[in-house]
């Protein structure tokens, strides 16, 4: 992850400088696209770093939400960068500018080689088991982002070739707009996912009714209600709820709690639960009503 981040960060700088030198907006756009993937790598590293920090008296969940706050900031920044590139592309559509297509081709080729190297590095490290599997989800996301950036680099190389042989300089803003659309789609998803987490919405892929049905099927459980499920950080889910049980000893609820947590973990990937047990003692209520009469 560190090696992939260093390579991606270096090529980001190279493409920005190269875009300025060659006057290629497509290269600068591709650098912006690479910036989104550099951030994906850095977020994964920060997630691993902050996950290791212990909770405090004020931050009882630890520092997991730092990843979400950073993602929200990044999505908003990328949106503003995209607006600037769109603005520049509009001016180049109206007044096409001369571009050093040869240098543009070489720099884009360097970017492509770097992207392929990062894909190879991440491909060999995106599998895990148990607790490491949560970390591998971050690596897998970064792997997919690097694949996308590889395709955009190919687009810039093709554009440089077309410009070299045809002098159609308008190709440059066309490619930059296409790449910008990809950036906007990614940043929009990033912002919306961050907002969903901060609003403590039910995670995607989890249906509360299905959770309740699964809990009711456990022996000893009569009903489940007041269920709340939310995301602490990527791939880390929590749940709180009320469980109505049969009339049983308190010691028996310990076994029941373990079974509930096992089901929630295996079926819904929920790793942290706060459960309140209760019992509707109808026989005692009926006896009390008879005594009152």
N, C-alpha and C positions, 0 to 999 in steps of 0.2 A: 504493500500500500504506500509506504514512504517512497520507494523507488518510482512507482507509477506517478505519484504526486510531483516529484522532482522533475521527471521527464515532461509531464504535462505543463507544469509551471514554466519550464524553460522554453518550450515551444510556443506557449502563449505569448511570452515576451518577444520571441523571435518573429512571430506573425504580426504582432502589433507594430514593431519597428519596421518589419518588411513591408507591411501595408502602407506605412507612411512613406517609406523610401520609393516604393513602386507606384504609389498613388492608387493602390487597389483597395476599394471598399469591400470587395469580396473577401480578401485576406483578413481585413479587420473584423468582418462579420464572422469569419471562421474562428478568429481568435476569441470573439465573444462566445461562440458556441463552445470552444474549448474551455473557456472560463467557467461555464456551467458544469462541465465535467470535472474540472479541477476542484470546484467547490464540492461536488459529490464525493470526491476522494477525501478532501479535507474534513468534511462532515463525518464521514465514516471513521476517520482517525480520531477526531474530537470525541465522537460517541464512545469509542473504545477507551479513551483517556478519562473522560468524565464518569464512565461506568465504573471505573476502578476507585473513584473517590467515595469515601464513606458518607452516609447521611449525617446531617447535623441537627441540632435542636430546632433550628428555624427551617431547614430544608430537609424534612423527614423522608422525602423521596430521593434525596441526593440531588445531582445536577443534571439529570437526564434531559430536562426540558431545554437546556442550553442548545441542544441540537435543533430543536423545533424553532426557537427564537432566531437562530442563525439562518435557518432555511427560509423563514419568513422574510428576513432582511434581504437575503440573497435574491429571492424571487422578485421583490419590489425593485431592487437595483437593476436586475436584468431587464425588467420591463422598461425602465428609463433608458437603458443603453439601446434597447431595440427601437424605441421612439427616435433616438438620435440617428441611428443607422437608416431608418425609414426616411427621415428628413433629408439626410445626405443623398440617399438613393433617388429621391424625387428630383433633386437639383441635377443629378447626373443623367437622369432620363431626359431632362429638358436641355441640358448642356453637357453632353458626353465629354469626358476628359481623357487625355492620352495616358496610357498605362504601360509600364515596362513589363510586358508579358513574359519575357524570358526569365527575369528575376522572380516574377510572381510564380512561375511554374516551378522553379528550383525550391523556393521557400515552401510552397504547398506540398512539394514532394517530400521535403524534410519533415513537414508536419504529418504526412501520411505514414512515413516510416516510424515516427515516434508513436503514433496512434496504434499501429500494428504491434509495436513492442509492448505497449501498455496492455493491449488486449491479450497478448500472449502471457504476460506476467500475471494478470488478474484471472485468466482462465485456469491457471494451475493452482489458484488459491481460493476458489469460490465454493469449495465443498467443506462441509463441517458436520459435526454430530453433537447432539446434546446442547449444552450451553453455547458451544462454539458455533452452532447452527445459526443463532441469532446474529452473530457477527458476520457470518458468511452471507446473510441476506444483504447487508450493506455492501459487501464486496461484489455480490451479484448485480446489485443496482448500478454500481460504478462500472462494472464490466459492460452492461448494456448501454450505458451512456457513452463509453469509449467506442463501442461499435457504431453508434450514431455519428460520432465525430469523425470516425474513419470514412464514413460515406460522404460527409460534407467536404472532407479534404479531397476526395475523389472528384466531387463536383467542381471544386476550385481548380484542380488540375485540368479537367476537361475544358473549363472556361478559359483558362490561360492558353490552352492549345488552340481553341477557336479564335481567340483574339490575335494570337501570333500569326495565324494563316489568313485571317480575313480582315483584321483591323476593325472588327465590330466591337467598339469599346462599350457599347450599351449592354453587352453580355455581363460586364462586371456588376453593375447595379442590379441586374436581374438575379444573378446568383446570390448577391447579398440579401435581397428581399426573401428569397427562398429559405436561406439559412436563418434569417430573422424570424420567419414564421415558425421554424422549428424551436428557436429559442423562446418565443412567446408561448407556444404550446407547453413546453417543459416548465417555464416559470409560472404559468397559470396553474398547472397541476401542483407545483411545489407550494405556491401560496395557498391554494384551496386546501391541500392536505394539512398544511401547518395550521390554518385557521380551524379546521375540523378538530385537530388535536387540542388546540387551546380552548375550544368551546366544549371539550370533553364529550364529543359526539361518539355514538357507538361505532366502533371500528368497522371498516368495510369487510364484508365476508362473514360477519357475525350477525345473526338474527336473534333478537332477544326471545322471541316466541320459541325458537328451536332450543335455546338454552333452557328455558323454563320446562319445556317438554322433556328434555333429557334429565333434568333434575327430578321431575316427578316420577320418572321410571326407576329411580334409586329406591331400594327397599328401605322403609322407615320414613320416607318423605311423603307428607300429605299434600303439600302445596308449596309454591315458591312465588314470591311477589316482591314489589319494590326493588326490582332488579335494575342496577345501574352498571354499565360497562363502559370503560373509557381507555384511552391510550396514554401511557406515561411518556413513552418515546417510541421510535420505530420498532415494531415487533414486540413491544412490551405492554401487555394488556392487564387491566385490573377490573375487579368486579366487587360490588357490595350488594347485599340482598337479605331478605327475610326468608327463613325456611321454617315452615310449619311441619312438625314431626309427630309421630305417634307418641303416646305417653311412655317415656323411657327415662332411665337414669342419666344423670349428667355425664357420667363416664362413657356411656354409649354414644353420646354425641361426638366424642373425640374420634371414634372409629368412623362415624358417619361423615364427619368433617374431612377426614382423609380420603374417603371414597368420593366425596363431592369434588375435592380439589383434583383428584386423579382424573375424573371424567372431564372437568373443565379444562385441564391442561392438555389431555390427549385429543379431545374433540374440537376445542376452540382456542387452544394456545393461550389460555388465560393463566398467568403465573402467580398473581397476587389477589387474594380474596379477603373480604371482611364479611363474615356471615353472622347474622343474629338468629338464634334458634328460638322457636316458640311452640307452644302446644295448646290446641283448643281442647280443653278437658271437658267434654260435653257431659260426661257422667257426673262430675263434680258440680257443674253448673245446674244440672237437673235436680240434684240432691239439695243444693242451696235454695233453688226456687221452691221445692216442696216444703223445706223447713220454714221459709218465710211465710208460706201460706198458713 
